[in-house]
Amino acid sequence: MERWISRLALGAVVGAVQFGLVAGASAQGLLSESEASAAVVNDYGVEVLDIEPDTIDGSPVFRVTVMNPGGNFN
């Protein structure tokens, strides 16, 4: 069980880092909100419910609210 949780946590961290790069670049003007939203949909296979510009530690980012598709993927 611990191994599965560790893999899940690692996947979440990697996903957060990858998304942070996309979101950070988006907020800096390299991508628009719609382009950032499309990138999240394509990369993670989720539905974007909301996207808002914000800053974290002085760095511009987008805060994105997503929903996983229906199904059983526990």
N, CA, C and O atoms as a GROMACS GRO file, in nm:
protein
  296
    1MET      N    1   0.082  -0.119   0.000
    1MET     CA    2   0.000   0.000   0.000
    1MET      C    3   0.087   0.126   0.000
    1MET      O    4   0.056   0.221  -0.071
    2GLU      N    5   0.194   0.127   0.079
    2GLU     CA    6   0.281   0.244   0.085
    2GLU      C    7   0.343   0.273  -0.050
    2GLU      O    8   0.359   0.389  -0.089
    3ARG      N    9   0.379   0.168  -0.123
    3ARG     CA   10   0.440   0.187  -0.253
    3ARG      C   11   0.342   0.254  -0.349
    3ARG      O   12   0.380   0.343  -0.424
    4TRP      N   13   0.214   0.210  -0.347
    4TRP     CA   14   0.113   0.269  -0.433
    4TRP      C   15   0.093   0.416  -0.400
    4TRP      O   16   0.081   0.499  -0.490
    5ILE      N   17   0.088   0.448  -0.269
    5ILE     CA   18   0.070   0.587  -0.227
    5ILE      C   19   0.190   0.670  -0.271
    5ILE      O   20   0.173   0.784  -0.315
    6SER      N   21   0.310   0.615  -0.260
    6SER     CA   22   0.429   0.687  -0.301
    6SER      C   23   0.426   0.717  -0.450
    6SER      O   24   0.460   0.828  -0.492
    7ARG      N   25   0.386   0.619  -0.530
    7ARG     CA   26   0.376   0.642  -0.674
    7ARG      C   27   0.271   0.747  -0.705
    7ARG      O   28   0.292   0.832  -0.792
    8LEU      N   29   0.159   0.742  -0.634
    8LEU     CA   30   0.054   0.840  -0.654
    8LEU      C   31   0.103   0.980  -0.618
    8LEU      O   32   0.078   1.076  -0.690
    9ALA      N   33   0.173   0.991  -0.505
    9ALA     CA   34   0.226   1.120  -0.462
    9ALA      C   35   0.328   1.172  -0.562
    9ALA      O   36   0.329   1.291  -0.594
   10LEU      N   37   0.414   1.085  -0.612
   10LEU     CA   38   0.513   1.125  -0.710
   10LEU      C   39   0.445   1.174  -0.837
   10LEU      O   40   0.484   1.276  -0.894
   11GLY      N   41   0.342   1.102  -0.882
   11GLY     CA   42   0.267   1.145  -1.000
   11GLY      C   43   0.204   1.281  -0.979
   11GLY      O   44   0.202   1.363  -1.071
   12ALA      N   45   0.152   1.306  -0.860
   12ALA     CA   46   0.090   1.435  -0.831
   12ALA      C   47   0.193   1.546  -0.832
   12ALA      O   48   0.166   1.656  -0.883
   13VAL      N   49   0.311   1.520  -0.777
   13VAL     CA   50   0.417   1.621  -0.775
   13VAL      C   51   0.464   1.650  -0.917
   13VAL      O   52   0.479   1.767  -0.954
   14VAL      N   53   0.488   1.547  -0.996
   14VAL     CA   54   0.532   1.566  -1.134
   14VAL      C   55   0.426   1.644  -1.211
   14VAL      O   56   0.459   1.737  -1.285
   15GLY      N   57   0.299   1.606  -1.193
   15GLY     CA   58   0.192   1.678  -1.261
   15GLY      C   59   0.185   1.823  -1.219
   15GLY      O   60   0.164   1.911  -1.302
   16ALA      N   61   0.204   1.850  -1.091
   16ALA     CA   62   0.200   1.987  -1.041
   16ALA      C   63   0.316   2.068  -1.098
   16ALA      O   64   0.297   2.185  -1.134
   17VAL      N   65   0.433   2.008  -1.107
   17VAL     CA   66   0.548   2.079  -1.164
   17VAL      C   67   0.524   2.108  -1.311
   17VAL      O   68   0.548   2.219  -1.357
   18GLN      N   69   0.478   2.007  -1.386
   18GLN     CA   70   0.451   2.029  -1.527
   18GLN      C   71   0.345   2.137  -1.546
   18GLN      O   72   0.362   2.226  -1.628
   19PHE      N   73   0.237   2.130  -1.468
   19PHE     CA   74   0.132   2.229  -1.480
   19PHE      C   75   0.182   2.366  -1.438
   19PHE      O   76   0.145   2.466  -1.499
   20GLY      N   77   0.266   2.371  -1.335
   20GLY     CA   78   0.321   2.499  -1.291
   20GLY      C   79   0.400   2.567  -1.401
   20GLY      O   80   0.395   2.689  -1.415
   21LEU      N   81   0.473   2.489  -1.479
   21LEU     CA   82   0.547   2.547  -1.591
   21LEU      C   83   0.453   2.604  -1.695
   21LEU      O   84   0.475   2.714  -1.745
   22VAL      N   85   0.348   2.530  -1.727
   22VAL     CA   86   0.250   2.578  -1.825
   22VAL      C   87   0.180   2.701  -1.771
   22VAL      O   88   0.165   2.800  -1.842
   23ALA      N   89   0.135   2.695  -1.647
   23ALA     CA   90   0.060   2.806  -1.589
   23ALA      C   91   0.148   2.930  -1.575
   23ALA      O   92   0.102   3.041  -1.603
   24GLY      N   93   0.272   2.912  -1.534
   24GLY     CA   94   0.362   3.026  -1.520
   24GLY      C   95   0.389   3.093  -1.653
   24GLY      O   96   0.388   3.216  -1.663
   25ALA      N   97   0.414   3.013  -1.756
   25ALA     CA   98   0.437   3.068  -1.889
   25ALA      C   99   0.312   3.138  -1.939
   25ALA      O  100   0.321   3.242  -2.005
   26SER      N  101   0.196   3.082  -1.908
   26SER     CA  102   0.070   3.141  -1.954
   26SER      C  103   0.052   3.279  -1.895
   26SER      O  104   0.017   3.374  -1.966
   27ALA      N  105   0.075   3.292  -1.768
   27ALA     CA  106   0.051   3.418  -1.702
   27ALA      C  107   0.151   3.524  -1.745
   27ALA      O  108   0.125   3.643  -1.731
   28GLN      N  109   0.264   3.484  -1.797
   28GLN     CA  110   0.365   3.578  -1.842
   28GLN      C  111   0.337   3.628  -1.982
   28GLN      O  112   0.417   3.704  -2.038
   29GLY      N  113   0.227   3.588  -2.041
   29GLY     CA  114   0.192   3.638  -2.172
   29GLY      C  115   0.233   3.547  -2.285
   29GLY      O  116   0.208   3.578  -2.401
   30LEU      N  117   0.297   3.434  -2.255
   30LEU     CA  118   0.334   3.341  -2.360
   30LEU      C  119   0.213   3.265  -2.411
   30LEU      O  120   0.208   3.225  -2.527
   31LEU      N  121   0.114   3.245  -2.324
   31LEU     CA  122  -0.011   3.180  -2.362
   31LEU      C  123  -0.127   3.262  -2.306
   31LEU      O  124  -0.117   3.321  -2.198
   32SER      N  125  -0.236   3.265  -2.381
   32SER     CA  126  -0.357   3.330  -2.330
   32SER      C  127  -0.428   3.234  -2.235
   32SER      O  128  -0.389   3.118  -2.222
   33GLU      N  129  -0.532   3.282  -2.169
   33GLU     CA  130  -0.610   3.195  -2.081
   33GLU      C  131  -0.669   3.079  -2.159
   33GLU      O  132  -0.668   2.965  -2.111
   34SER      N  133  -0.719   3.105  -2.279
   34SER     CA  134  -0.780   2.996  -2.358
   34SER      C  135  -0.675   2.896  -2.404
   34SER      O  136  -0.703   2.776  -2.410
   35GLU      N  137  -0.554   2.943  -2.437
   35GLU     CA  138  -0.447   2.851  -2.476
   35GLU      C  139  -0.401   2.767  -2.357
   35GLU      O  140  -0.374   2.648  -2.371
   36ALA      N  141  -0.391   2.829  -2.239
   36ALA     CA  142  -0.353   2.755  -2.119
   36ALA      C  143  -0.459   2.652  -2.085
   36ALA      O  144  -0.427   2.539  -2.048
   37SER      N  145  -0.586   2.690  -2.097
   37SER     CA  146  -0.696   2.598  -2.071
   37SER      C  147  -0.690   2.479  -2.166
   37SER      O  148  -0.705   2.364  -2.124
   38ALA      N  149  -0.667   2.506  -2.294
   38ALA     CA  150  -0.658   2.398  -2.393
   38ALA      C  151  -0.540   2.306  -2.363
   38ALA      O  152  -0.550   2.185  -2.381
   39ALA      N  153  -0.427   2.363  -2.318
   39ALA     CA  154  -0.310   2.282  -2.285
   39ALA      C  155  -0.340   2.188  -2.168
   39ALA      O  156  -0.298   2.072  -2.170
   40VAL      N  157  -0.411   2.237  -2.068
   40VAL     CA  158  -0.446   2.154  -1.952
   40VAL      C  159  -0.539   2.041  -1.996
   40VAL      O  160  -0.521   1.926  -1.956
   41VAL      N  161  -0.638   2.073  -2.079
   41VAL     CA  162  -0.732   1.971  -2.129
   41VAL      C  163  -0.656   1.865  -2.207
   41VAL      O  164  -0.678   1.745  -2.186
   42ASN      N  165  -0.567   1.907  -2.297
   42ASN     CA  166  -0.493   1.811  -2.380
   42ASN      C  167  -0.393   1.729  -2.300
   42ASN      O  168  -0.380   1.609  -2.324
   43ASP      N  169  -0.324   1.791  -2.206
   43ASP     CA  170  -0.219   1.721  -2.130
   43ASP      C  171  -0.274   1.628  -2.022
   43ASP      O  172  -0.215   1.523  -1.995
   44TYR      N  173  -0.386   1.666  -1.961
   44TYR     CA  174  -0.436   1.590  -1.846
   44TYR      C  175  -0.570   1.522  -1.868
   44TYR      O  176  -0.613   1.446  -1.782
   45GLY      N  177  -0.636   1.548  -1.980
   45GLY     CA  178  -0.762   1.481  -2.010
   45GLY      C  179  -0.873   1.516  -1.912
   45GLY      O  180  -0.956   1.432  -1.879
   46VAL      N  181  -0.875   1.640  -1.866
   46VAL     CA  182  -0.976   1.686  -1.771
   46VAL      C  183  -1.060   1.795  -1.836
   46VAL      O  184  -1.026   1.846  -1.942
   47GLU      N  185  -1.170   1.831  -1.770
   47GLU     CA  186  -1.252   1.943  -1.814
   47GLU      C  187  -1.215   2.064  -1.728
   47GLU      O  188  -1.217   2.056  -1.605
   48VAL      N  189  -1.183   2.176  -1.792
   48VAL     CA  190  -1.152   2.298  -1.718
   48VAL      C  191  -1.282   2.368  -1.684
   48VAL      O  192  -1.360   2.404  -1.772
   49LEU      N  193  -1.305   2.388  -1.554
   49LEU     CA  194  -1.427   2.454  -1.507
   49LEU      C  195  -1.407   2.604  -1.491
   49LEU      O  196  -1.499   2.682  -1.513
   50ASP      N  197  -1.285   2.645  -1.452
   50ASP     CA  198  -1.258   2.786  -1.428
   50ASP      C  199  -1.108   2.810  -1.438
   50ASP      O  200  -1.029   2.723  -1.402
   51ILE      N  201  -1.069   2.926  -1.488
   51ILE     CA  202  -0.928   2.964  -1.494
   51ILE      C  203  -0.918   3.112  -1.463
   51ILE      O  204  -0.989   3.194  -1.522
   52GLU      N  205  -0.829   3.146  -1.368
   52GLU     CA  206  -0.815   3.285  -1.324
   52GLU      C  207  -0.667   3.318  -1.308
   52GLU      O  208  -0.591   3.237  -1.255
   53PRO      N  209  -0.625   3.437  -1.352
   53PRO     CA  210  -0.487   3.479  -1.329
   53PRO      C  211  -0.465   3.508  -1.181
   53PRO      O  212  -0.556   3.554  -1.111
   54ASP      N  213  -0.343   3.482  -1.134
   54ASP     CA  214  -0.309   3.505  -0.993
   54ASP      C  215  -0.158   3.517  -0.984
   54ASP      O  216  -0.088   3.508  -1.086
   55THR      N  217  -0.106   3.536  -0.864
   55THR     CA  218   0.038   3.533  -0.841
   55THR      C  219   0.067   3.443  -0.722
   55THR      O  220  -0.010   3.437  -0.626
   56ILE      N  221   0.179   3.373  -0.729
   56ILE     CA  222   0.228   3.290  -0.619
   56ILE      C  223   0.374   3.328  -0.598
   56ILE      O  224   0.456   3.315  -0.689
   57ASP      N  225   0.405   3.373  -0.479
   57ASP     CA  226   0.541   3.419  -0.445
   57ASP      C  227   0.594   3.518  -0.548
   57ASP      O  228   0.711   3.514  -0.585
   58GLY      N  229   0.506   3.607  -0.594
   58GLY     CA  230   0.546   3.710  -0.689
   58GLY      C  231   0.550   3.666  -0.833
   58GLY      O  232   0.574   3.749  -0.922
   59SER      N  233   0.526   3.539  -0.860
   59SER     CA  234   0.527   3.489  -0.997
   59SER      C  235   0.385   3.479  -1.051
   59SER      O  236   0.297   3.426  -0.982
   60PRO      N  237   0.361   3.529  -1.171
   60PRO     CA  238   0.226   3.519  -1.228
   60PRO      C  239   0.194   3.376  -1.268
   60PRO      O  240   0.276   3.306  -1.328
   61VAL      N  241   0.073   3.332  -1.233
   61VAL     CA  242   0.026   3.196  -1.265
   61VAL      C  243  -0.123   3.203  -1.298
   61VAL      O  244  -0.186   3.308  -1.283
   62PHE      N  245  -0.178   3.092  -1.344
   62PHE     CA  246  -0.322   3.077  -1.355
   62PHE      C  247  -0.365   2.975  -1.251
   62PHE      O  248  -0.299   2.873  -1.231
   63ARG      N  249  -0.475   3.002  -1.184
   63ARG     CA  250  -0.539   2.903  -1.096
   63ARG      C  251  -0.647   2.838  -1.180
   63ARG      O  252  -0.736   2.904  -1.232
   64VAL      N  253  -0.639   2.706  -1.191
   64VAL     CA  254  -0.730   2.632  -1.278
   64VAL      C  255  -0.808   2.532  -1.195
   64VAL      O  256  -0.750   2.453  -1.120
   65THR      N  257  -0.940   2.535  -1.209
   65THR     CA  258  -1.028   2.437  -1.145
   65THR      C  259  -1.069   2.338  -1.252
   65THR      O  260  -1.122   2.376  -1.356
   66VAL      N  261  -1.044   2.209  -1.225
   66VAL     CA  262  -1.073   2.106  -1.325
   66VAL      C  263  -1.162   1.997  -1.266
   66VAL      O  264  -1.178   1.986  -1.145
   67MET      N  265  -1.220   1.918  -1.356
   67MET     CA  266  -1.301   1.804  -1.316
   67MET      C  267  -1.258   1.685  -1.400
   67MET      O  268  -1.248   1.694  -1.522
   68ASN      N  269  -1.234   1.572  -1.333
   68ASN     CA  270  -1.201   1.449  -1.404
   68ASN      C  271  -1.325   1.398  -1.477
   68ASN      O  272  -1.437   1.422  -1.433
   69PRO      N  273  -1.305   1.328  -1.589
   69PRO     CA  274  -1.419   1.270  -1.658
   69PRO      C  275  -1.482   1.160  -1.574
   69PRO      O  276  -1.417   1.104  -1.485
   70GLY      N  277  -1.608   1.130  -1.601
   70GLY     CA  278  -1.676   1.023  -1.528
   70GLY      C  279  -1.609   0.890  -1.552
   70GLY      O  280  -1.540   0.871  -1.652
   71GLY      N  281  -1.628   0.798  -1.462
   71GLY     CA  282  -1.570   0.665  -1.477
   71GLY      C  283  -1.511   0.618  -1.346
   71GLY      O  284  -1.514   0.689  -1.246
   72ASN      N  285  -1.458   0.497  -1.349
   72ASN     CA  286  -1.399   0.438  -1.230
   72ASN      C  287  -1.250   0.426  -1.252
   72ASN      O  288  -1.204   0.331  -1.315
   73PHE      N  289  -1.173   0.520  -1.200
   73PHE     CA  290  -1.028   0.515  -1.213
   73PHE      C  291  -0.961   0.529  -1.078
   73PHE      O  292  -0.857   0.593  -1.066
   74ASN      N  293  -1.021   0.467  -0.975
   74ASN     CA  294  -0.964   0.471  -0.840
   74ASN      C  295  -0.838   0.391  -0.831
   74ASN      O  296  -0.776   0.383  -0.725
   0.00000   0.00000   0.00000
